């Protein structure tokens, strides 16, 4: 578009210079104005050039009615819009402070709103159009995935290595928590440990960075060991993916060590616990407590089916998951649950949030662990490895990783990097 405009302008200027004595200058101005078209600005499916655009964020205490009233829409119309849109999105109840919204207004002196666009997340948006009739619908902004590779050499820790080059810390968390949690202690990395990783970043509308999407493969040299990791989907129906080494061995254990990423062990499983508040009587504690702020996400420690999601007595709000015929886990004192009875959850899925419901002296999650129907201390169990890859999938896995391993092996630590311990990034758009 820009090139066409420049060519057209050049043509008219040339014509003007060669024929300036024959045609009035005013006519050329008119011709130029007709050629220089306003470039379209498309967002949310609308050409923003056709409107006066007002952008803002939901303020604390804001309601849809107050926003509309501030912008010259009366309450009879507001009520009509909210009622019509309710089946698509309950605009009267679901506005979250801090989330952005856009008003498309008439391009005249009155600037009356004709469309309200609300963004509940960075990807999703809700359109309520009331220019003529009222219509409401939800949609997603276009997402682009860009494949990247990174290499780095550890000086102190992986977070510092990534941070020096502006790479998202999510990549460090994925390697530490999702991939190498059971094979590398990332709190005890050695200077000179190094890694290579192939991952994808997510972008909204081609320009807004939305974080690391997934890690395709990784290689970590740690304390003399060479550790490969390749992502592979083992169950397409349930969407289960795991990381395996080059010999198809699962890198994961069946259970996470703890149900919260950011928390501390505050009380262990103890059948002989005595509490001063109860006169030092023995009151067994059959759970393991992890203290964390209210609202901290609680994760399922293993794949399984939710068998309870309710509230009861001193347990408060809780979720209970059956993992197989041997193991069951329970998560107590939630502020709210994020799953319902009967749902299948994967290891690491958020099932609720830390709270103080039931009998509790502070915000924490009480993690209870059953083995063969008996509550036990999870830290004293020899927990099984994750389910190995099936023989029927092993050949497919090995064929799948062959080109990826070759790509990973062909990522080199540059001489400059070996000397300066920097991190390098390359980008390859995924079409």
C-alpha positions in Angstrom: 0.0 0.0 0.0 2.8 2.5 1.0 4.7 1.8 -2.3 1.6 2.3 -4.4 1.0 5.7 -2.7 4.6 6.8 -3.3 4.5 5.7 -7.0 1.2 7.6 -7.5 2.5 10.7 -5.8 5.7 10.6 -7.9 3.6 10.3 -11.1 1.4 13.2 -10.3 4.4 15.4 -9.3 6.1 14.5 -12.6 2.9 15.4 -14.5 2.6 18.6 -12.6 6.2 19.7 -13.4 5.8 18.9 -17.1 2.3 20.4 -17.5 2.2 23.1 -14.9 1.4 25.9 -17.4 -1.6 24.0 -18.8 -3.6 22.8 -15.7 -4.4 24.7 -12.5 -2.5 23.7 -9.4 -5.8 23.2 -7.5 -6.9 20.4 -9.8 -3.6 18.5 -9.0 -4.3 18.9 -5.3 -7.7 17.3 -5.7 -6.2 14.5 -7.8 -3.6 13.9 -5.2 -6.1 13.8 -2.4 -8.1 11.2 -4.2 -5.1 9.0 -4.7 -3.7 9.2 -1.1 -6.2 7.0 0.5 -6.3 6.6 4.3 -4.6 3.3 5.1 -7.0 0.9 6.9 -6.4 0.1 10.6 -8.1 -3.2 11.2 -8.6 -4.4 14.8 -11.3 -6.6 16.3 -12.7 -6.9 12.7 -13.4 -3.2 12.4 -11.7 -0.5 10.4 -10.8 2.0 13.2 -10.6 4.8 10.7 -14.4 4.8 10.5 -14.8 5.7 14.2 -13.6 7.9 17.0 -11.8 5.3 19.1 -11.7 5.6 22.9 -9.6 3.1 24.9 -9.6 2.7 28.7 -9.4 0.0 31.4 -12.1 -1.2 33.8 -11.7 0.8 37.0 -12.5 -0.5 40.5 -16.2 -0.2 41.0 -17.0 0.3 37.3 -20.0 -1.3 35.8 -21.1 -1.5 32.2 -23.9 0.9 33.0 -21.6 3.5 34.4 -19.2 3.3 31.5 -22.1 3.8 29.0 -23.6 6.6 31.0 -20.3 8.4 31.1 -20.4 8.2 27.3 -24.0 9.5 26.7 -25.9 6.3 26.6 -29.1 6.3 28.7 -30.2 3.6 31.1 -33.2 2.3 29.1 -30.7 1.6 26.2 -28.1 0.2 28.6 -30.6 -2.3 30.1 -31.6 -3.3 26.6 -28.0 -3.9 25.5 -27.1 -5.9 28.7 -30.2 -8.1 28.5 -29.6 -8.8 24.8 -25.9 -9.6 25.3 -26.4 -11.8 28.5 -26.6 -15.1 26.7 -23.2 -14.4 25.0 -21.4 -12.6 27.8 -22.9 -11.3 31.1 -21.5 -7.8 30.7 -23.2 -6.6 33.9 -21.4 -9.1 36.1 -18.1 -10.2 34.5 -16.1 -7.0 34.1 -12.7 -7.4 35.8 -10.9 -4.2 37.1 -7.7 -3.6 35.1 -8.9 -5.3 31.9 -8.9 -3.1 28.8 -12.0 -2.0 26.8 -12.5 -0.1 23.6 -15.4 2.1 22.5 -16.1 2.7 18.8 -18.0 6.0 18.5 -19.7 7.9 15.7 -17.3 10.1 13.7 -19.2 13.3 14.3 -19.4 16.1 17.0 -21.6 13.9 19.3 -19.2 10.9 19.3 -21.9 8.5 20.5 -20.7 4.9 21.2 -21.9 2.3 18.7 -19.7 -0.7 19.8 -18.3 -1.8 23.1 -15.3 -4.2 23.0 -14.0 -5.9 26.2 -10.9 -7.9 26.6 -11.2 -10.5 29.4 -7.7 -11.9 28.5 -4.9 -11.0 26.1 -6.3 -13.3 23.5 -10.0 -13.2 23.9 -12.4 -10.3 23.3 -16.1 -9.7 23.5 -17.9 -7.4 20.9 -21.2 -5.8 21.7 -22.4 -3.9 18.7 -25.5 -1.7 19.1 -25.2 0.7 16.2 -28.5 -0.5 14.6 -29.7 -3.7 16.2 -27.9 -5.3 19.2 -25.6 -8.2 18.6 -22.9 -9.7 20.8 -20.2 -12.3 20.1 -16.9 -13.5 21.4 -13.7 -14.0 19.4 -10.0 -14.4 19.6 -7.2 -12.2 18.3 -5.0 -14.0 15.7 -2.1 -15.9 17.3 1.3 -16.5 15.7 3.8 -19.0 17.0 7.5 -18.3 16.4 10.0 -21.1 16.8 13.2 -20.0 18.5 16.4 -21.6 19.7 18.5 -20.5 22.7 21.8 -21.6 24.2 23.4 -20.5 27.4 26.2 -21.2 29.8 25.5 -21.0 33.6 27.5 -18.7 35.7 25.2 -18.5 38.8 21.7 -19.8 37.8 19.5 -20.3 34.7 17.3 -17.3 35.5 20.2 -14.9 35.4 21.5 -16.4 32.2 18.2 -16.0 30.5 17.5 -12.5 32.0 20.8 -11.1 30.7 19.5 -11.6 27.1 15.9 -10.7 27.8 14.5 -14.2 27.4 11.2 -14.9 29.3 11.7 -16.5 32.8 8.9 -18.8 31.8 11.5 -20.8 29.9 13.5 -21.3 33.0 10.4 -22.5 34.9 9.4 -24.9 32.1 12.9 -26.4 32.1 13.0 -26.6 35.9 9.4 -27.6 36.7 8.1 -29.4 33.5 11.1 -31.1 31.9 14.0 -31.7 34.3 12.3 -31.5 37.7 13.3 -35.1 38.5 16.7 -35.2 36.9 18.3 -31.8 37.7 18.2 -29.8 40.9 18.1 -26.3 39.4 19.1 -24.8 42.8 22.4 -26.6 42.5 23.6 -25.9 39.0 27.4 -25.7 38.4 29.2 -22.8 36.7 29.9 -24.1 33.2 26.7 -26.2 33.0 25.2 -25.3 29.6 22.0 -25.9 27.7 20.4 -25.7 24.2 16.6 -25.5 23.8 14.1 -25.3 20.9 10.9 -23.6 21.9 8.0 -21.5 20.6 7.0 -18.0 21.6 3.4 -16.8 21.2 2.4 -13.5 19.7 -1.0 -11.9 19.6 -1.8 -10.0 16.3 1.8 -10.6 15.2 3.1 -7.9 17.6 2.1 -8.5 21.2 4.4 -10.9 23.0 2.3 -13.4 25.0 5.0 -15.6 26.5 6.6 -19.0 25.9 4.1 -21.4 24.4 6.0 -24.7 24.7 9.4 -26.3 24.7 9.9 -28.7 21.8 13.2 -30.1 22.8 16.1 -29.4 25.1 19.7 -30.5 25.9 21.4 -29.9 29.2 25.0 -30.6 30.2 25.0 -30.8 34.0 27.8 -32.0 36.1 29.2 -34.1 33.3 25.9 -35.6 32.2 24.3 -35.0 28.9 20.5 -34.9 29.2 18.2 -34.8 26.2 14.5 -34.0 26.4 11.9 -34.3 23.7 8.2 -33.4 23.9 5.9 -36.1 22.7 2.1 -36.6 22.9 1.2 -40.0 24.3 -2.6 -39.5 24.4 -4.2 -37.3 21.8 -7.7 -37.8 23.2 -6.8 -36.5 26.6 -4.0 -34.2 25.3 -1.3 -35.7 27.5 2.2 -34.8 26.6 5.4 -35.9 28.3 9.1 -35.4 27.9 11.3 -38.4 27.0 15.1 -38.8 26.5 16.6 -40.0 23.3 16.0 -43.6 24.4 12.3 -43.1 25.0 12.6 -43.0 28.8 10.1 -40.7 30.5 11.8 -37.9 32.4 8.8 -37.3 34.7 7.8 -39.0 37.9 4.1 -39.9 38.4 3.7 -37.3 41.1 4.9 -33.7 41.6 6.9 -33.1 44.8 4.4 -30.4 45.9 1.1 -29.0 44.8 2.2 -25.3 44.7 5.1 -23.8 42.8 5.7 -21.0 45.2 5.2 -22.1 48.8 7.0 -23.5 51.8 6.6 -26.7 53.7 5.0 -25.5 57.0 3.9 -28.7 58.6 4.7 -32.3 57.9 2.7 -35.5 58.1 2.9 -36.5 61.8 0.8 -39.1 63.6 2.1 -38.0 67.0 1.7 -34.3 66.8 0.8 -32.4 70.0 -0.7 -28.9 69.9 -0.6 -26.5 72.9 -4.1 -25.1 71.9 -5.6 -28.6 72.6 -3.7 -29.2 75.9 -0.8 -31.0 74.2 -3.1 -33.9 73.4 -2.0 -36.1 70.5 -3.8 -34.9 67.4 -2.5 -36.8 64.3 -1.8 -34.6 61.3 -2.3 -36.8 58.3 -1.6 -34.1 55.7 1.4 -32.1 54.5 0.9 -28.4 54.7 2.4 -25.9 52.2 2.0 -22.3 53.2 1.4 -19.8 50.4 -0.5 -16.5 49.9 -4.3 -16.6 49.4 -5.0 -17.1 45.7 -1.8 -19.1 44.9 -2.7 -21.7 42.2 -2.9 -25.3 43.5 -1.9 -28.0 41.0 -2.8 -31.6 40.6 0.3 -33.5 41.4 -0.6 -36.3 39.0 -3.0 -37.2 36.2 -6.3 -38.4 37.5 -10.1 -38.0 37.8 -11.7 -35.6 40.2 -13.9 -37.6 42.6 -14.9 -34.8 44.9 -15.0 -31.0 44.6 -17.0 -29.7 47.5 -16.9 -28.1 51.0 -17.1 -30.1 54.2 -16.4 -29.2 57.9 -12.9 -28.5 58.9 -11.6 -29.4 55.4 -13.2 -26.3 54.0 -13.3 -26.2 50.2 -11.3 -29.1 48.7 -10.7 -31.3 45.7 -10.0 -35.0 45.8 -8.4 -36.9 42.8 -8.2 -40.6 42.1 -5.1 -41.3 40.1 -5.4 -45.1 39.8 -6.3 -48.1 41.9 -3.4 -47.4 44.2 -3.1 -43.6 44.7 -5.5 -40.8 45.7 -4.7 -37.2 46.7 -6.7 -34.4 48.4 -6.2 -30.7 48.6 -7.8 -28.8 51.5 -8.7 -25.2 52.6 -9.1 -23.8 49.1 -10.5 -20.3 48.6 -12.2 -21.7 45.5 -12.1 -24.8 43.3 -11.3 -24.7 39.6 -12.5 -28.2 38.7 -15.7 -30.2 39.0 -16.4 -33.8 40.0 -15.9 -36.2 37.1 -13.3 -34.0 35.3 -10.0 -35.6 34.1 -7.0 -33.5 35.1 -3.4 -33.6 34.0 -0.3 -33.3 36.2 0.3 -29.6 36.8 -3.3 -28.5 35.9 -4.7 -25.8 38.2 -7.5 -27.4 40.3 -8.1 -24.5 42.8 -6.5 -21.7 44.8 -5.0 -21.4 48.3 -7.4 -20.1 50.9 -8.3 -20.3 54.6 -11.7 -22.2 54.5 -12.4 -24.7 57.2 -10.1 -25.1 60.3 -7.0 -23.3 59.5 -4.8 -20.7 61.2 -3.4 -19.2 58.0 -3.4 -19.5 54.3 -2.1 -22.9 53.1 -3.0 -26.1 51.3 -3.1 -29.3 53.3 -2.0 -32.0 50.9 -3.2 -35.5 51.7 -1.9 -38.7 50.1 -3.5 -42.1 50.1 -1.8 -45.4 49.1 -4.0 -48.5 48.9 -6.7 -46.7 50.9 -4.4 -45.6 53.7 -3.2 -42.0 54.3 0.6 -41.9 54.2 3.5 -39.4 54.2 4.2 -38.6 50.5 7.8 -37.8 51.3 8.4 -41.3 52.6 7.0 -43.1 49.6 9.0 -44.5 46.8 6.9 -42.9 44.1 6.7 -44.6 40.7 8.0 -43.2 37.5 5.5 -41.8 35.0 3.9 -44.3 32.7 6.5 -45.4 30.1 5.9 -45.0 26.5 4.1 -47.9 25.0 5.8 -50.3 22.6 3.3 -49.3 19.9 4.4 -45.6 20.2 8.1 -46.1 20.7 8.9 -46.6 17.0 6.8 -43.5 16.2 8.6 -41.5 18.9 12.0 -42.4 17.6 11.1 -41.4 14.1 9.5 -38.2 15.5 12.7 -37.1 17.3 15.2 -38.0 14.6 15.1 -34.6 12.8 14.6 -32.7 16.0 17.7 -34.3 17.6 19.6 -33.4 14.5 18.4 -29.8 14.7 19.3 -29.7 18.4 22.8 -31.2 17.8 23.4 -28.6 15.0 22.9 -25.7 17.4 26.4 -24.7 18.4 27.8 -22.8 21.3 29.6 -19.9 19.5 33.2 -19.0 20.3 32.0 -15.6 21.6 29.5 -17.3 23.8 32.0 -19.7 25.2 34.2 -16.7 26.1 31.6 -14.4 27.4 28.9 -16.9 28.6 26.2 -15.1 26.7 22.9 -16.5 25.4 21.9 -16.5 21.7 18.5 -16.5 20.1 17.4 -17.2 16.6 13.8 -17.0 15.2 12.0 -19.1 12.6 8.4 -18.3 11.9 6.0 -21.3 12.0 3.7 -21.0 9.0 
